[in-house]
Amino acid sequence: MIYISYYTDSQDVRISSPAANAKTLSISRALQKNGYRIKIYSTCTTATKGGWISKRNFDLDVGIACRQIGFFSSKIGLARRLQYYWANVRTFFTLLCNVKKGEDVLFYHAIERSYPVLLAKKIKKFRLILEVEEIYANARKLTKKEIREEQREFQAADAFIFPTERLNELVNKTGRPYAIIHGTYEVEPVLNSPAEDGILHVVYAGTLDPVKGGAYIATEIATFLDEGYHIHILGFGEACLVEEIRKKISWIQQETKCQISYDGCLLGDEYKHFLQACHVGLSTQNPEQNFNDSSFPSKILSYMANGLDVVSVRIPVVESSAVDGYVHYANEYSPRAFADAIRQIKLNDKNSGREWIQRLNLEFTKDVTKVLQTKERQN
């Protein structure tokens, strides 16, 4: 099965979310257990390094391979536009040349790849399983054309993978087959142990996007903590966003004895090794944003998979999820409330979250089996 997604590893300069990487691998392994050989076709690009970025082919596991396109990287607008068209052309011909009628193709919902995927589906008549993490019209400022493209994807899908039941209700109006996976359901191997330096290490790992706001409020939590705590920011985004978060950290550090640091964007084993040295993971996105009604903060599962306790903003999709009992909540969306929640934590058995994720993994593997076996589209 071809899986059109965005996957990178620690040896790459392409931009992707560590939590999204983990979820891609988790879904791939569930499909692998169902007898599929998975080829992840990654169209990640970057504007942070100039010059030619070579294609890469590598194996992630037995029966799971990844292929990344080569492209010319530049901050110049025209070159970035050419990246977009090149990735779309490669996506189209990959599907055209490698997929047969009636076969399954898994597609990570992305408006920028919508046209080549839907055109290839029209020609080759393959079965499209759409992985939808959020409704972009609720999370971004889209043009009318982009909103129509998003709706076209939803209508063209034969089956879905969602992070929440609420998203299924909003997107899957005609009752097509679907499965739910909140985030990574892969328990990570133990590569490190929590620091024993007398300091509680708290980490935010995710986007630096100011619209979602998670990284910014995470830095402000340090204002309400003392020298017994260290806030770590692991963030991904454009170079300008990295510079902004560094400036904010520098300013806040002058106002508090709590340590605070930006520790880069880590991937693969380096990312897991860092998380496992911490005690608490933060999920701090703004609950007033529309996307919180349906999308699930997959970083929560990444933290649990690496043995961390989790502090989250209180939003319905988390409270109604299968991991509710393993999450500590801030009583309101403010740095002080998050700091209060952190101080009240009595660290859990690091294996309890991992054991629960193993159970969720078994359930998802059964559910996705039913999706794969339901070959006729239900209208």
N, C-alpha and C positions, 0 to 999 in steps of 0.2 A: 504494500500500500504506500502511495506517495502522500506525504504529510507536508503541505505548504505552510511553513511557520517561520518564526524568527528565532534562530538558535545560534548561540555563540559559546565559546569556551574560553578558558583562561589564556589560551595561546593566540587569541585573536584580538584585532583592533575594532571589530564591528560593535555597534551599540545594541545592547539588548538588556532586558530586565533579568536579574538572577532568579527571581521568583518565577518568572515566565519560563525561563530555561528549565527549572526544576519541574514545572508542571508539564511542559512538553515531553520531557523524559518519562515522567510518571505515566502519562497517557500512552506513550509509545510502548512502555513495558506491559501495560494492561492489554494492549492490542497484540503484542508479541505472545502473551499467554494464550491468546485466542487463535494462535497459529499463523498470524500475519508476519511477514518480513517487512520492516518499516524502513522507508528511505525518506528522511527529513530533508526537504529541499528548502534551504534557508536563503532568504533574499535580504538579510540585514546589510545595511550600508552605514557609512559614517562620513561626517564632514570634518573630523578632527585631525586627519592626517592626509597630507597631499601625496599625489603619485598613484601608481598602479597597485591595487590590492589584489594579490593573486587568489585564484580559486583554491578551495581546499576540499579534500575528500577524506573522511576518517570514520572509524567505527566507534560507536558509543557502547555497544553491548553486542552479544551474539544476536544476529538478526536485526540490528538497529544501526543504520548507517546515516551519515550526514554529508550533504553536499552543499557547499557554499559557493556562490557565484563570484567571479572576479569582476572588478570594476575600477574605474578611475575616480579617486577621491579628491575633492577640492571644495573649498569654501565659496568658490565663485558660483553665482546663481545658475548660469547656463550649464556648467558641468554637473551641478546637482540635479538639474532637470533631466540631463542625459542619463544620469544614474537611474532615475525613475523609469524612463522609457526602456532602458537596457534590461532592468530587472523584470519589467513586464513582458518584454519579448522573450526572454529566457524562460520565464514561468509558462507562457503559452506553449512554446515548442516542447518543453519538458513534458507537459501533459499530453500534447498532441502525439508525441512520438512514443510515450511509455505507458499509456493507459488504454485499456480495451473497453468496449461497450459493456455496461453493467458492473464494472469493477468499482470499488470504493475509493474515493479520494477524500482525505481529511484536510480541511482548510481552516487555518486560524483567521477568523474574521478580520479583514483589513480592507478598507475602502480603496487604498492605492493599488491593490492587486485584484480588485473585483472584476474589472473588464476582461483581462486575459483568462481568468479562471472560468467565468461564466460563458465566455465565447468558446473555450475549449470544451466545456460541458455540453454546449449546444451541438457541437460538431461530433464529439465522441460518445455522447450519451452515457457518460459514467454517472455513478451515484455519488452525490455530494453530501458529505457529513460536515456540517459547519460548527466549528468551535467558537462560541460567542462568549466573550468575557465581559462585555459591556455594550450598551447602545451608545455609539459615539455621538449621536445627536444630542444626548443628555450630558456628555462630558466635554465636548469641544464646540467651538464655533464653526459650524459647517456651512458650506454654500448650499443652495437649493439643489444643485446638481449632485453634490456629495450625499445629501440626505436621500435623494432618489436612488443613488447607487447602493446605499446601505439597505434600503428597503428591497431592492432587487435581489440582493444576496439572501435576505431572509426568505423571500418568496421562492427562490430557486432551490433552496436546500431540501434534501430528501430526509435528513435526520439531523439531530443537534447534539452537542455537548455543551452544557451550561454550568456555571458555578453556583447558581441558586434557582430554587423553584419559582421565585418571583420573576426572574428573567425569562423563564420558560413561559409564564403566563403572558408576558408582554410581547414576546416575539413569536411564539409558536401558536398562532391563532387557529390552526387547522388540525392540531393534535397529532403531528408527526412524531415518530419515535425519538426519544431523547434519553440522555443519561446525565447525572449530576456529579460533578467533582469540584470541590471547593478550591483545591490547590494541589500541591504535590502530595500524593499518598505514598511516597517512597520514604521509608525510614532510612535516614542517612547513617553510614558507618561511623563509628566513633573514631575521630581523628585527633581530638584534643579534649581537654577537660577545663571546666570553669576556673578562671583565675583565682588564686588563693592569696591575694595581696592585701586583704582587709578592705577592699573596695568592691562595691557592687557595680558591675559593668553592664550598662544598658545600651542597646543598639537599635538604631533605626536603619533599615535596609530597604531602599526603594527609590522611586523617582524623585528628582529634585524639582519637578514641575511645580511652579508657584500656584497654579490653579488648584491642584489637589492639596497643596499646603502642608503635607505631612512632614517634610524635612524641616520646614521653617518653625513649626510649633515644637518639633522635637528638640531643636536647639534652645528654644526659650524655656524648656523644662528645667534646664541647668540653673536658671536664675533662682529656682525655689528648692535646690538641693545643696548639700554641703560637701566637704572634702571627702566624704565617705562614698561618693558616687562618681562615675565617669560615663558621660554620654558620648557614644560613638555614632558617627554618621557615615553610612555606606550608601553612596548615591550615584545614580547614572543620569546623564543628560548632556546637553550641549556645553561647550567650554565656558560660555558666558554664565550658565547656571552654576557651574562649579565655582567660578570666581565669586559669584554673589553669595553662595553659602559660606565660603571661606571668610569673606568680609564680615558676615553676620556673626560667625563663630568668634572671630577676633574681637569684635565689639562686645559680645556677651561675656567672654572670658574675663574681661576687665571688671565685670560686675559681680562675679561669683567665685567661690572657692571650689565649686564642683568642676572637675576637669571636663573639657569638651573638645572633641577633635573630629576633623574630616579625614577618613581613612581610605578614601578612594572608591573605585568601583571594582569589586573583586568578583571573580567567577570560578566555577568548578570547585576543586578541592581547596583552593585558597580561600574561597568564600565560606565553605563549610568549616574549615579550620578556624577562621576568625569568629564565626558565630558561636562555635562550641566553646570558645574561651570566654564568652559572655554569659550573663545570668538571665537577663530579661530582654525580650524583644518588643519594640513599640509599633503599634498600628495606629497612626495619628491623623489620617486624612480628614478633611473638613466634612462633618456630617450633613451640612446644609447643601452640599452639591448634589445635583439630581442623580448622578451615577450611583450614589450610595443606596438608592432605593432598590437596586437590582444586582449590582456587581459585588463580588466578594473579595475582600483584601487577601489575596493569596499568600502574602508574606506571613500571615498568621500560621499557615500550615508549614511554611519553610522554617519558621522558628521552632514549632513543635517537633518537626522532623529532626531537628538538630539538638533537641533536649532542653530548650529554653522555656521559661515561663513567659506569658504574653500579657501585655497591658494594651487594651484597645479602647477606642472611642466607642460609646454605646450606640450601636445602630441595629435596626431590626434584622438585617440579613445575617449578622453575627449571632445575635441573641436567639434567633430561630434555627440556627445551624446545628449540625451534629457535634460541633466542638465547643458549644456554649459553656459547658461545665469546666472547661480547661482554660478559660479566659478571665482575666481580672479587668474590671471596667473602671474608667474614669467617670465620675458622676456628672461631669459637664465638659464641654469642649473648651478647656483652658489649660495653660501650662501648669498652673497651680494644682488643678484637679488631677492631672497626670502625675505630677510629683507626689501628691498625696497617695495615689494608688500604688505607686512604686514603693513608697516607704512602708506600706501595709503588707507587702508581699512576704510570705513565709515560703521560701523556696521549696517547690514540690520535688518528689522523686523524679529524677530526670528521665526515667524510663516510662512514666505513666502516659505522657503525651504520645510517645513513640508507639506504645502498645495500642492505643486507641486508633492511631493512624493506620496500623496494620489491619485492624478490623474494617475501617472505611475502605481500604484498598481492596479487600476481598469483595465487599459489597459493590464497588464500582466495576470491578472486573466482571461480575455477574450481570450488572445492568448494561454495560457496553456490549456484552455478548448478545443480549436481546436486541439491541439496536442494530447490530451487524447482521443478525439473522432475519430481521424484518426487511425483506428486499423490496416489497411493493410500497410505494409512497401512499400514505394515507391522506386523502383530501376531504 
